[in-house]
């Protein structure tokens, strides 16, 4: 067994549910209140068929939308209420229709009209498209629409994320390389396009995971970077500033050319 998802909650209000999906496309939505009392050993959340595994579990509230993305570049967009709430003992329902060799790679919860969908593929290629470009269907059993064209340039889809202009993302490769990028620097593209390179990879390397940086952390990082840039600029400015003329001597002070001398010649012995 291994942990696949952590869902932080501050309470168990009505209208909130946990939506789960398996790699083979089974979906299940359970009211959040069903998880109010959990023992140290845990409780059963979903039953799995032989060979299947839980991919993700996320908190969803009434009125949100769900996008399910597959490895071979398809995506299904539905209202969250298309999958009805059920008890923990229920099996769940079939999700998107998958072609042979395809599987689910991402479960995305989106707020209608606010988000873009970022898709990242194995070879470091990705693209950002408007959620509105993905036609909504009335059932989760749809085959969906083309999310991205799979070619030799991009490879299979690794992950999809709902993002906004203020977000930052991190990509990690199988060899341990990590990059951080601003979403605002990625222009929006058409839904069915291949995309552009987001990460340069060495031969044989591939992207294995994609994550979104918390907006508060991203803001703090930008503010810290800006402060560091200002400090460096001020330091460089002080170092390169020309030295001014030497100040003129004040009355009663010796000039620099006659240090230690008096205004007139005094003969030895003169009083």
Buried (B, 14 or more C-beta within 10 A) or exposed (E): EEEEEEEEEEEEEEEBBBBBBBBBBBBBBBBBEBBEEEEEEEEEBBEBEEEBEBBBBBBBBEEBBBBBBBBBBBBBBBBBBBBEBBEBEBEBBEBBBBEEEBBBBBBBBBEEEEBBBBBBBBBBBBBBBBBBBBEBBEEBBBEBBBBBEBEEBBBBBBBBBBBEEEBBBEBBBBEEBEBEBBBEEBEEBEBBBBBBEBBEBEEEBBBBEBBBBEEEEBEEEEEEEEEEEEEEEEEEEEEEEEEEEEEEEEEEEEEEEEEEEEEEEEEEEEE
